[in-house]
Structures are given as structure tokens and as C-alpha cells.
């Protein structure tokens, strides 16, 4: 492999069979290979491509693709190991929003997804160039290209013109297209993970002759776990190890392993990976730690060049408990129990705790991946594997960073409708975020709760809480609501459980007269049949079972908590109260959980008569938290996916022109001046209070009179580049009335800020209303987010802080990933602590809720349309009945653009 090939610009992506290819712009030096691409085609394929069989056509096509860059033309090729596999290009021919597309795939490489992948990348490039439609002419008997166009997920209009078919492809990025891309990506991703998670042969590099080494531990795990494939050790100078032959290099192995586990010193890792790539290895697990930046880059370059998927480095390994495989390529202690939970973690310590906890509970593990520093294989990859493996019914994640959060959100949203996805929300605090950044080299600036909420992921606050919730999800049906009945044989335990329900947002059901009568008839004298139901210590097993069965059958109860304490009566009479709970008539229709205050372990599973289990908790808070998570999951599952907000009256082209023009004169970016900011907001029809710009005292007086008349009150705000907190700088005058006050205020600002003030903003004094904050940020990790909360001076009291104060305080605003759906907008408006102010109070009606929804939708569109938007800060936004208006807006632009988050590409 030449240095020239390795240094060419491009991105890597997966074909349908899991092969890694590079997608990059065509370079002049590609001409010979491109001509060869055409010349190697069969006569039939040449005819379909050029409508005639001619070697001259091949030369002309190669010349056109490799010609110097010109407006309206792009050419992308797919290559692997320096060989061109396909070419796609478009040319506008001078048109403003339409271009003609062509695609060619190397002979013998059809039906592997080369052409489709190239067109996806061309479509993304065309959209960024403002192109809305692509056109193509194909022979009517060229069924392959016609099927390719039809299967893209885009709207394709076909018109027959003699022996040809004219295709017009609309480039709108709707959910149908994204779903089609996801499907193709999932197929390719799962295929690429087969050598990693279902290998037929494994080699361990670095097993060594020292029994205590990590490599030897990995080798012992693979042997002891009963790996059914072929197993090799690679270690120069060692010819044999206990139970397995050792070879001096990967290239000397008798067969090429699918998976190689590398446990070598960090400085040796890139060279070992190069050996693996040349030998045809398809996957690596790198447990080695401490790779320097240059070693990390070299490792990833080698893996991409040779098409190897890699887990790690700095990881615990991978395992797959399928009986026909028994792969345990980890150095975790013990033997994880086979089961149905898929686990992916970045922290090895967390991984060990989860493997132990899930095994102890009897849930077991289907597949495990310790992702470590996560150079390649990610949580997104593992979700797609579990979605397709036919074994996993519970996904468990512990991720400290996300490579592509928007793609992860879509994947998780799809997967979590099929199975619960549980995670620990690590890094909730500023200290935790710093620790995560130090641990994984992934900076995180915005809390991840928005991502988890939108994706339907169950986010817990600790490993213990995750295992408690997993126990309930694995064994019980989800509660359909939040109404709980508490049944206990001790009043104190009932009180504790009732308190826990109230604190978690669950409600104790109100019993109807028929249920009350039935409970009285079933229980001993002296029992209390309110909720909680207190049976007395003298309750028998039969009485308790009848009570349990009656409660779970009641339609007004969504879940049952049974809090039991051991009693001398039960011990003396031999009554088994736990059996009364677990020996029900088959799997009950509503979830049942037990609380035993004397229980040593936080959560265990009690075997039930029907072969299932009932979770038992040592504390009522744990049981209640699990039920609350279940109720939230039910609510999420019953909610539709929502419709992306698409506001009318948006001029995206003009907004992009404004951003481009500003950055042309401010190459380092910066905060927009008031007039440019207003022009940009006008492109999205974002309502602003009337205002005027003034640079002189006379201009300020005229502006005040024009806006408010002679007696109206106005506000005057100083401005200079970089000014963010006008109130803090005392650069604002409020309630000015009359020409004299306006002139005096201007002179005051001009004097105090001489040499820096460039002018003032004059606007009418706002009407009374609720002061809100709305903002957007283009985060490096999460992409565009929309934030919402209370604005103005009350903000800090309620801790719904605006973006301009977020970084210095660490407070958490309400946030959602853009683009927003109608559900996201509803959540933003109803979630903050200011929500009661928006929906009205005695004597005052609600604010303009429709106008507020419009504002958030337009802000979302602004954030999505302009990747140059670093942040937007609307504070305050005045909300009143029939009125939504932005009183103060600040927008900061930065150069550069983000990648299409839905484009298929490896990191």
C-alpha cells in the first residue's frame, strides 16, 4: 500500500456485505484507473452505461470525471485498497437546482451496494449545493439501474421516451428516505460485525509465556469458555502454550483468523494491525492501553485501509454466549451466564459489574462488548447487532460519549420499540463530565438527558438502579399507568412503600366499593383495606394469595407492590407468604413486585410456579423506581413518533447567503451585529419587537418618537462587538419617556462607553407578560440542540438558565435534539418549571401557545439549516395572551460546516 493511497481524502463506509470502502472526490491521478473501470466492463454493461459499445466513450468519461474542478460538477469514487470499485457524478449544466447524475460499478461487483452507497453520498453533496432534483436517462432494459433508483427511498418519477426511461429524483430528506438508508446501513453493519462477534477462528497476539499476562488470561478464557472455533496464539519465540500452538506472526498462521485479539505494548499495536490487514483478518479487539496520538491514528488508518472492524483499544474484550460458539474473548473474572441481555460499555469496571449482576439475577448475557476508547465499533453498532441476532431482548448500554448522536437517536428509537434499552446516565454533573472527558478523550458540554428522552431509552442513575429495573423488565409485564396498589403484612412497611410511590410520581389507586368488599371477605379480621392494604401479621398464605389475585385483576390498578416482613405467626404455622405471591395463575397481566426489608441483596428473582420469576427488592424505593421506569416506557411506546416541524415562510437560501457573507468578512466568526441578526431572524419569520438602530443622539430621539410617539416609553440598549450581558454592564436604560430622557440616556451611554460603543438599539417598552428564554447550540458532540426555559431575572431563581450563562454555572436547561418534532415542541413547553405560568392562572389566560410552538419550530429549523450557527440566545422572549415576541437576540456564527449526520460513514 503506497503512502499516496493512504493519504487521499475521503470517508469510509460499509457495503452490503460488510466490506469497508473509501468514498472520496475524484483526483486527476485517477484517470487511468477510471478508464480501466469502463474498459473492463462487458460489452453489455458498456452498452447500458453509454447507450453504445465504444472504447472512446470510456476515455471521454474518464476525462470528464478527472477534469479540473468546475461549478456545478462533482465526481465521487469508491475504492478499496487502491482499487476503484465505482464512480458517481453529477453536473448541473448551468441549472440552478437540478443536475444530471451518472453511476458506474466495476465489472463483477454488482449487487454489493457500491452504486447505492455512491448515490447516497452524491445526494448528500447535491443537497449541500442547493440541488433539489437529480435526473438520469437509462435504457429501458437496464433493470439494475432502474431498480437502484427505485430502491433509494426517494421519490422517483419515471417517463418512458422510446427505448429510454427518463428518471427525475426528488432529493427531499423525509423519513422514508432516512428509514431506507438506515435499513441498508443496518444490513451492512451487521455483516461487518460477523467476524467480530461470530468468528470461526480467533488468534491472540501477545499471549506470551508469562502466566499472569493479560494475553494469557484472554487465551485461558477462550479455552475455558469452550470456544468451538479454531484458536491460535501468536508470540515470537514461543512454540507452544498450554493447549494451543503458538506461531511467530499472524502471517504464519495455518489459516486466516476472522478475529485477532491484540494484547501487545501500545507501540507495537499499529504494526501488528498491519500484519493482520495484510493477512486478510476482518476484525480486531485491542485490549492494549496507552496509545499515543500517532499510534492511534496509525491503528485506525490501517483498520480502514484493510477493512477491519476494531473494538477498543483500552477495553476488556468481547463475548458471545451462543451455544454453538461460546466465545469469551475477555479477561473478566468468572463465567457470565448465557442469556438474553446485550451489554455494551466503555468502562471495563462497569462491564464486570454488569456481567456479574445480570448473571446473578439469572437474566444472563447474549453478547458483550467492552468498547474502551471506541475508535470504531460503537453503541450504535451493537444496537443494530442486537436488533438482528434473534436472541437479545434487553439492551444495556453504559456510554460516556457518542460518535453520531443523531444517528444513534434514530437507531435507538427504532430498537427500543422492540426491546427495552437501559443505560446509566453517567456524567450528569460537571465533575462527572470532566471525568468522562479525561477517561475517553470525549468532551461533553450538554447533558444527555435530551438524547435519552427522545430515543425512548430508560436512563437510570446507577448500576444498581439499572439492574433493579432490568429485573422488573425481564420478568414482568410493563405497567400500563402509574396507579399502584400496596399490600403488606406490616403497617410500617406499607407507609415506607407509600412514601416511595409519592416521591417517584406514582399514585396509590383508590379502591371501589366492590374491591373493598372482596378484600374484607378475603382477609382476617382487623385488616385495613384502604391503600395500602394491611393484612395484619396473622394473614395466611391462602388469604394473601386470594388478595393478590383480586388486586391484580382490578382494572383500576396498574401494578402491585407486596411488602412482606417475617413474622412469628408465619414461622410457627409454616405459612409461606412468598409462595402466595409467586404461585399465581400463570403470568399475571399486571406487574407484581415484592419488597422484603430483611433481604441481603438489593434485588433478587423469586422463582414462580409458572416457570417465570418475580423480582424482590430490599428497599421499597428500588421497587418503585423500577415501576416508574416501566410506566414511562409504556407511555413512550404508546406515543407516536411525531412529525418533524416544518414551518412555512422560511427563506433558507437567503439565510445561508447572510451567514456566508458575514463569515467572508469575519473569518474567525463572531457575534452578529443587531441589524445582521434581525435580517437572519427575518428569514425564519421569527417575531421580534419593533426596534431601530441609532448612532447619534438625534437618530435616537427620532427613532423613539417614530416607534412610540411623544409620550410612549422606550428602552435603549448600547451595542458594541462582543457585548453579551447588557444588564451586567449597565448598558441598558428602561422606561424612557420624552425626547429629553432619550437624549440624556444616549449621552450617558456614549460617555461611559466611549471608544467601544458603535450605536444603540431603541425599542418600545415591552408589554407585561412571561419572560422566557429560547436558544440553540451547535454542539460538537450532539449536533444542533434547542433549549427552552424561563428568561429574564427570574431565570437564576428557577435554574432554567439561558445558554449565555450555561457554561459558567453548569445549570441544565430543557433541551431537545433538532430537528424538533411536534412532540418535542410539546415537551419543551410543558417540561420547564415555568410551564404553569404559560397555561394561565386565576384571572389570566394562557399565553400564545401556538405562537410559542411556532417560535421553537422556527428556531429548530434555523439551527438545522445553518451548521455555522454556534449558538442563538433569545432572552427574553415576551409571552402573553395573543403575543410572542423576541425582545433581545444574540447569534454567534463560526466557520466550517458539520457532516450530514445521516450519511452512511464510519467514524
DRENGULUM-161683 format. One record per residue (C-alpha): x, y, z; residue in one letter. Coordinates in pm, whole numbers, plus 32768, in hexadecimal, padded with zeros to 4 digits. Example, Ala and Ser with C-alpha at 12.3 -4.5 7.8 and 13.67 -1.06 7.14 Angstrom:
84CE7E3E830CA85577F9682CAS
***
This chain:
800080008000X809B814B7F96X80A082818070X7FE383347F59X7EBC82467F78X7EB3826480F3X7EBB83E180EEX7DA3841D7FF4X7C7A84E08084X7B33842A80B9X7A4B837E81AAX7A19820D81E8X78D3815081D8X78527FEB81C6X77CB7F2C809EX76AA7E3980C2X77987D168105X784E7DD58219X797A7E358143X7A197F848194X7A4880768073X7AC081DA8058X79E082DE7FB6X7AA7840A7F3CX7AB185177E30X7B4F84B77CE7X7CB585337CB8X7D6D85727B6EX7E4E84487BB5X7D1F835F7BACX7CF383827A35X7DA1823E79D2X7CE2816D7AD0X7B96820A7A6DX7BCF81C07900X7C28805D7964X7AE580497A2CX7A23807878E8X7B077FAC7807X7AE77E7E78EBX796B7E8378CDX78BB7D7F77FDX78347DFB76AFX76D37DE4773BX77257EBB7869X77DD7FB5778BX76A77FCE76AFX75CA800B77DFX76B481147864X76F881D67720X75D3815E7647X76DF80D87559X78177FFD7563X794380E27530X7A9C80F375CBX7A9B82637574X797982947664X7A4F8208777EX7B678300773DX7A7784247726X79C683C27869X7B1383A77923X7B8184FB789AX7A3D859C7908X7A4D850E7A68X7BBA85757A99X7B9D86CF79FEX7BF787FD7AD7X7AEE885E7BD3X79D289287B41X789389B97BD2X776C88CD7BD3X7838878E7BAAX789A86867CA7X7931852E7C78X7959842F7D8FX79F782D97D7DX79F681A77E5EX7B3E80F17E8EX7BCD7FDA7F63X7D437F9C7F88X7D8A808B7E6EX7C9A7FE77D77X7B7A80B67CEAX7A3180007D1DX793E81017C95X790382677C2AX77DC83567C4DX77CC84BE7BD7X76D885D47B92X76DE870D7AC0X75E6882B7AD0X763488A17971X75F98A0179EEX74A789B87A8DX74668A4D7BE4X73C6892C7C9DX73D587FA7BBCX74F087177B48X752085E37A71X75B184B37B22X767083867AA2X76F882547B57X77DF81367AF5X78457FFF7BBAX79737F247B70X79357DDE7ABAX78E87CC37BA9X78917DA57CCEX771E7DD57C93X761E7D847DA3X770F7DE27EBCX76837F407EEEX779D80057E48X76B980D27D69X75B681147E79X76BF81877F70X775A82717E6FX760883077E1AX75BB83437F8AX76FC840D7FA5X76B284C37E60X755485177EDDX75E685A9801DX76E286797F57X75D586EF7E66X74F587617F83X7613882C8016X763B88D17EC0X74CD893B7EBEX746488337DC0X730087B47DF1X72DF86B67CD4X73C285C57C1BX737285407AC3X73F0840F7A09X73AB836378BCX73BD81E878AFX737280E177ABX7227803A77EFX72D17EE5780AX73CA7F63790CX73017ECD7A25X741B7EDE7B22X744180587B1BX72C8808A7B16X72A57FA97C4AX73C180677CEFX731081B57CC0X71C281257D31X725A80927E6EX730381CF7EE8X71DB82397FBAX71B9837F7EF7X709483E17E1CX70EB837E7CB6X701C83E77B8AX705283077A58X6FEF836578F7X701C827C77CCX70B183237698X70DC821B7588X71ED812475ECX724F82017714X71BD82537868X71E983B378F0X71FC83B47A6DX71CE84E57B4AX723984B27CB4X71BC85A57DBDX72BD85DB7ED0X71D786267FF4X726085838132X712484F581C9X70F783D682BAX70C882DB81A0X7221832A8117X72C78327826DX722181DA82BDX729D81468175X73FE81BF81BEX73E7812E831DX73787FDD8297X749B7FCD81A5X7586804182B5X75097F3B83A9X753C7E2082B0X769D7E968266X76F07ED383D3X767B7D7E8449X773C7CD58330X78797D8F8394X78527D1A84FEX78327BA784AAX79AD7B6A84B1X79BF7C2485FFX789E7B8386B7X78787A3485FFX79DD79DB859AX7A387882851DX7BA478B18584X7C497991868AX7DB579E786C9X7E447A9087FFX7F777B6687BFX80477B9D88F8X7FE67A6889BDX81547A458A23X81F179468B0AX81A27A038C4CX807079678CF3X80007AB28D8CX7FF37B7B8C49X7EB27C078BB9X7EEC7B438A79X7F0579FC8B38X7DC97A538BF8X7D107A8B8AAFX7D8F79428A26X7D2078888B61X7BC679298B4BX7B9C78B989E4X7C0A77598A3CX7B43773C8B7DX7A0C77CF8ADBX7A0A76B489DFX7A38778488A1X79C6769F878AX7A9C77378676X7C11771E8635X7CF377CE8730X7E57784886FAX7F5F790487BDX805779F1871AX81957A3087D9X82F47A3B8741X83E0794787E7X82D47870888DX8275773287D3X816976B388BBX8089772089D5X7FA576478AACX7EA575AF89C3X7EF17682888FX800776A3878FX80BF77EF8775X8139788F8633X823A79A385FEX81537A8D8538X7FF27AB384BAX806C7A728358X80F8791D83BCX7FAD78968440X7F2A77628389X7DE078148342X7D74797D834EX7CB479C7848DX7B767A98847AX7BCB7B4285C5X7D1A7B9E865DX7D347C1087C8X7E637CF387FCX7EFF7D058957X804C7D9E88F4X80FB7EDB8971X8061801288D7X8188806287F5X81677F0A8750X7FF27F1E870DX7FF87FD085B7X80FA7EDE852CX80357DAF85A6X7EF97E41850FX7FB27E6C83C3X80137CFC83CBX7EA87CA0840BX7E2C7D7782EDX7F237CE381F6X7EC07B848265X7D4E7BC88223X7CD37BDF838CX7B7A7C8283A0X7B627CF3850EX7C3F7D5D8631X7C127D7C87A7X7D257E598837X7D3F7E3B89B0X7E897EFA89B6X7E8880498A6AX7F47818D8A55X7F5181C588DDX7FEA83158882X7F3883F18783X801783838663X7FEB821586C0X7E72824486D2X7E6882E7857AX7F4281D584E8X7E6580C4857BX7D24815984F2X7DC1819E839DX7E2F80348381X7CD87FB383E9X7C26808F82EDX7D1C803D81D7X7CF67EC68200X7B877EC98260X7BA77E4783C5X7AAC7EA184D3X7B557EEA861FX7AE07EE8878AX7BAF7FB7887AX7CC47FFF88C2X7CCD80058A3EX7BB47F0A8A5DX7B517DCB8B10X7AFB7D0589D5X79C37C66893CX78F37B318977X77D47A7988D5X77277966899DX767E78B98876X769C774388C6X772776F6876DX783A77FA87A0X788D78328913X796F795B88CDX7A0479FD8A04X7B1C7AE0898FX7B267BAD8AD0X7BF97BB08C08X7ACB7BE38CEBX7AC67AFF8E1CX79D079E18E2CX78F579528D1DX77CB7A2A8CB3X768379708CA5X75EE79478B47X74AF7A0D8B20X73F67B1B8A65X74917C698ACEX757C7D1589DDX76807DED8A8DX77647EFD8A03X783F7FD28AE4X796A80B78ACCX79E480788C2EX7A707F1E8C72X7A1A7F3C8DE3X78B17F8A8D94X78AE7E668CA1X79237D738DACX78177DF08E9DX77057DCA8D98X77767C6F8D2DX77767C008E99X76297CA48EECX756D7C238DBBX75F97AC68DF0X759D7AC78F62X74387B2F8F0EX74197A148E14X73DE7B028CF1X752E7AAC8C5AX75E37B428B31X75BC7B0589BDX76D77BDF893CX77CD7CC389EFX78B97DCA8964X79A57E9E8A30X79D67FC38940X7AED807289FFX7B6B81A48946X7A7181548830X7B44819A86FDX7A4B80E38620X793C7FF5869FX783E80BE8765X76FC809D8826X764280DF86E0X76E87FAC8643X768E7ED2876BX75237F43876CX75047ED98600X75A87D8B864BX74B67D448769X73927DAD8691X73F27C9F8597X748B7B828662X73467AD386BDX73B17AA2882AX73C07BF088D7X72877C7F897AX73267D7E8A66X74377E778A05X751E7F0B8B0EX7606802E8ABEX770380F38B87X779381F68A9AX785E83258AFDX785783C189A1X779E83AB8855X783D83B486FDX77018410863CX75E98461872FX74E084AC8627X7517835E857CX752682B586D1X73DC83588730X732D82D285FAX73BE8176862BX7368816D879DX720A81F08757X71D280CE866AX72757FC38742X71CC802B8885X70767FEF87EBX70DF7E8187D2X71997E5A891BX71EB7F2F8A4CX73307FEF8A34X73C080428B8AX74E481248BDAX759281D18CF9X759383498CC7X770383738D1BX779384D18D1EX765B85828D9FX772D867D8E63X784487658DF8X793B868D8EBAX78B785548E11X78D285F38CBAX7A3B86538CFCX7A8684F08D6EX79E084618C35X7AA7854C8B57X7BE984E58C04X7B8F83758BF3X7B25835F8A88X7BB7849D89EFX7A5185008995X79EE865F8A00X788186818A60X77E387D18A8FX766D878C8A9BX75C1868B8B7AX753F855B8AC0X73E585498B55X735385E48A19X73E584CD8947X736683BB8A2EX720A84538A4DX71D9847A88D6X725C831E888CX718482708991X72B481EF8A4FX7280819F8BBDX738B826D8C6CX73E182078DD0X74C982B78EC3X759F81908F32X7600802D8ED9X75317FB38FFDX73FB80678F7EX74367FDD8E21X74437E778EA4X730D7EB28F78X72517F2F8E46X72D57E168D6CX724E7D1B8E67X70EF7DAB8E46X70FB7DD38CCAX717C7C708C9DX70767BC68D73X6F3B7C998D77X6E507D428C81X6E727EBB8C73X6D7F7F858D45X6C8680328C61X6C76815E8D49X6CE381ED8E94X6BD181658F7CX6C61807D9084X6BCC7FA49193X6CA07F5A92C7X6C627E199389X6D1D7DD394CCX6D117D09960AX6DB27E2696D2X6D2F7F8A96E4X6E89802996F8X6EFD7F8195B8X6DC07FFD950FX6E0781639579X6F6A815394F0X6EEC80C793A7X6DD981CD938AX6ED882E293C3X6FB9825092B8X6E99824991BEX6E4483B791FAX6FB0842291D8X6FD48366908DX6E9683F78FF3X6DC182BE901AX6C6682D690B2X6BB581EB91A0X6A77816D90FDX692881BF9198X6866807F91D5X66FC805E916CX65F57FCF9256X65EE7E7C91A8X67677E5091CDX67577EC39337X66497DC49386X670B7CAC92DFX68457D0193A2X67857D0894ECX66F97BB0949CX68507B239446X691D7BAF9567X69197B6A96DFX68607C4997D0X69167D8B9821X69AB7DB196C4X69AD7F0C9628X692F7F0B94C3X6983806D9463X6AB7809C938AX6BAE80289415X6AFC7EE69470X6B7B7E6D95C3X6B267CFD95F2X6B9E7CE4975EX6CB37BF997C8X6BBC7AD897E5X6B727ABF9670X6B87796195DFX6C2578FB9497X6AD078AD9401X6A3D79FB946FX6B647ABD93E5X6B537A049297X69E27A549273X6A2B7BC192BCX6B487BCF91BEX6A737B2E90AFX69527C1E90F0X6A2F7D5490E8X6AE27D018FA2X69937CB98F00X69087E118F4EX69037EF48E17X694D802A8EEAX6A9D7FA28F5FX6BD17FAC8E7BX6CCF7F038F61X6CDE7E5190B0X6DEE7E7691B7X6DEF7D6F92C8X6EBF7DD493F8X6EF57CAC94E1X6FAD7C87962AX6FF07B3B96DDX6F097AFC9806X6F017A069924X6DA1799D98BBX6E127936975FX6F3F788097F1X6E6C77C898F2X6D5A776197FEX6E3E771396D8X6D93781195F9X6E64787294C8X6DEF79CE946EX6EE679EC934EX6E4578BC92ADX6CFB797592B7X6D927A7C91D7X6E54799B90EAX6D4E788890BDX6C51794D8FF6X6B8078D68ED1X6C9478E78DCAX6D407A278D63X6C677B3C8DECX6BE57C528D0CX6C737D628DEEX6DCC7D828E84X6E007D038FE5X6F347D5290B4X6F947CED9213X70407DC0931DX70F57D069436X71A37DF59524X727A7CDE95B8X72FE7C729463X747C7C7A944EX749F7CBE92D7X740B7DF89237X73417D289140X73087BB69104X72177AE89035X712179FE90E0X70C878C9900FX6F5778C58FB7X6E7777988F89X6E4977D88E15X6FBF77CA8DD2X6FEA79428DDBX70727A1D8EEEX70007B348FD2X70F87C48902DX71397C7E919FX71D57DBF9220X727E7E159369X71F27F779368X70A17FFF92F4X7151811F9240X71FE80289155X70B97F7590FFX700480BD90C9X7119814D8FEDX7105801A8F11X6F8B80368EEEX6FAB81A98E9DX70A481598D8AX6FB080568D07X6E8F814E8D05X6F61824B8C45X6FC281428B48X6E5580E78B17X6DFB82538ADDX6F16827689E0X6EAE813A8926X6D4681B1890EX6DB282FF8881X6DDA832A870CX6F2E838A8684X6EB784EA863DX6ED385C28506X6FFD869D84C0X6FA2880B84DDX6FA688B48389X6F568A2683B0X6EE78AEC8282X6F748C38820DX70E08BC78234X71EB8C4F8147X730D8B60817AX73CF8BD8804AX73CD8D4080C6X74378CD08224X755D8C128194X75C08D4380C8X75C08E1A8204X76958D1D82C1X77898CF8819FX77AB8E718174X77EA8EA682E7X78F48D9982FAX799C8E2181C0X79E58F64827FX7A118EBA83D4X7AD68D7C8385X7AF88D2384F6X79828D4D852FX78DD8E198640X779A8EB186C5X76BB8F5585C2X766F90C685DCX74FE911B861CX74A9916484B2X754490248428X74A48F5F8541X734E8FF384EFX737D8FA6837DX73CB8E3C83CFX729D8E1784B5X71C08EB083A9X72218D8F82C3X716B8CAB83B7X704D8D988403X70AF8D9F8573X6FE18EB1861AX70AF8FD286A4X704191068761X7057923D8680X71A792E786A4X728B93E58605X7403941285F1X74979564864EX75FE95E08647X75BE974986B0X74F197FB87B6X740F989286ACX73D6973D860CX737796AC875EX727997BF87A2X71DB9798864AX71CE961E8671X7122963787C3X701A9723873DX6FDE964C8608X6FB7950D86D4X6EEE958D87FEX6E7796EE87B7X6EBB9811889CX6E4C977489E7X6E99960489B2X6F9F95588A84X70D394C689D8X720293F38A2CX7361944E89BDX7476934789AAX75DF938F895BX769792B18865X77FC9262880FX789B91278781X78B590198889X77BA90B1897DX76E58F958A08X765F8FF88B5EX75D191558B39X7535915F8C94X767790F08D39X773492048C83X761F92FE8CDCX75FA93408B6BX747C93558B6FX738894708BBFX721D940D8BFDX70D794D08BF7X715796088B49X704297048AFEX7063983B8A2BX717B98C88959X724099538A7FX725F98048B2FX72BB975489EDX73CF985089A0X745398468B03X746196CA8AFDX751F96CA89B4X761F97C58A39X764E96F28B72X769695B78AAAX7771967389B4X784097038AD1X786895C58B9DX78B794E98A73X797D95DE89A3X7A61953788A9X79A993EA88A5X783594338870X77D294248703X766694878732X7527944187F3X73EC937787C1X72A89430880BX7167936D883FX7016939A88EAX6FFB93318A55X6F6B91D18A49X6E0F917F8ABDX6DE390B08BF8X6E068F3C8BC6X6ED88E0C8C19X70488E358BCDX70D08CFA8B26X72178C818A97X723C8BC1894FX738B8B6188C0X74498A7B87DCX75AA89F387DFX7674893486DCX771F884487C7X785687878755X77D2864487EAX7659865B87C4X762B873A8694X7516883F869AX7448885787D9X732689398835X731289B2899DX71EF8A4E8A55X71A18AD88BAEX71478C0C8C75X72018D488C15X724D8E9A8CACX72AF8ED58E16X71D98DB88EA1X72A08CBC8DDBX73B48C908ED8X72B78C5E8FEEX72178B3C8F34X735E8AB68EA4X72D88AAB8D3DX740B8B668CC8X743C8BF68B6BX75598B818A94X762F8CB48AD2X76408C538C42X76458ADC8C15X77B88A9D8BFDX78178B688D2FX77098ADA8E12X76DF89728DA6X756389938DC3X749188B48CE2X7396894C8BEFX727F88848B51X7310880B8A08X72AE873C88D9X737486D287AAX73178789866BX726087648585X713C87718676X6FFF86A8864CX6EAC872386C3X6EDA864087F3X702B86DF883FX6F92883A8832X6E7E87CD891FX6F80873B8A0FX704E887A8A0CX6F2289518A63X6E92886C8B6FX6FD487F78C19X707A892F8CADX701B89AF8E02X6F868AE28D5AX6E788A108CAFX6D648A748DA8X6D9D8BDF8D4AX6D608B918BDBX6C138ADF8C00X6B688BEF8CC5X6B148C3E8E2CX69DC8CC08EDBX697A8E058E34X6A6F8DDA8D15X6A548D078BDDX6B678C378B3CX6C768CD78A6BX6C798CAE88F2X6CD38B3B88F9X6CB08B128781X6D9A8C37874CX6E928BA08844X6E888A53878AX6ECA8B0E8646X6FF28BC386E0X70958A7E8754X705489D98604X70F28AFC8549X721C8AFE8634X7247898985F5X724589C2847EX73468ADB84A1X742E89F78567X740E88DC8469X743189B78334X756B8A6B83A7X7687898D8425X77488AD5844CX765C8B30856AX77298B0386A7X76188B848789X74DD8C55878CX745E8CF688CBX73028D9388DAX72E38E2A8A35X71EA8EA28A8BX70CF8E2A89B1X6F918EDB8A1DX6E658DF08A30X6D048E708A6EX6BA48E1A89F9X6BAC8E498880X6D1A8EB6887FX6E718E178858X6F928F038813X710D8EF1882CX718A902088EEX72FD8FD888DCX73B48EEA87F2X75218E8C87DCX75AC8DA786CEX77108D2A86A5X77968C908565X78D08BC38539X79788B5083F6X796789EB8381X784888FE8349X77D687BD83E9X77B78670833AX766885E782CCX760D8525840AX75438421834DX764483DA823DX76CB82798253X7834829382C0X791E81FD83BEX79B482E584BEX
***
